[in-house]
């Protein structure tokens, strides 16, 4: 299997309700443009994806679309807007999968609120799929706990169309059953996401120094 036929989908459409409620009226329009070391969270995720082997990198926008696109200005990513973002995660995953090229054998699905994920984790999933091309998905583990991002194979794309509400990759992994490959990453980033300003602050304090391809976090 070629290593250049796996895409990346960054889900960046959510309303960030918990974060914005905690941040108050002076907070950002979306947590995705909150900053770590002076850089928007979603930009860190996009840089990690671009530093990895996945291509193309598709960003699904929704709430605060203009602000997210501005945060990603200058990066070679493709945008697809999900006008139905308020219905939940499933609609964004559907929009991302629909935007993929026909040649894509699969896609690594990243969450825009996981700013410490590194390119090496993304490539680990892609390499795992290359070694097990019959797999329906490849999921990262940290100390036995499943995390994100997740690589879903084209075989699961039809299942995406059946998803509703806030259902995402977790339901796809369940559908994949025994054909899901799990890889221990040794990286706590795959199980850490940012839901509130306090969570971001905690992540900032625990995060390693960022490298050229991003840093480490999880959902």
Protein Blocks (a to p, Z undefined) as FASTA:
>chain_A
ZZklcccdddfkbgolmmmmmnommlcfbfklpceehiafklmmmmmmmmmmbdcddddd
fehklmmmmmmgoiacdddddfklmnojklmmmmmmmmpcfklgbdcdddfklmkbcfkl
mmmmmmmmmmmmmbgbdcddeehiacddddddfklmmmmmmpghjbdfklmmmmnmmmlc
cddehiaklmcccfbfklmmmmmmmpccddfeoccddZZ
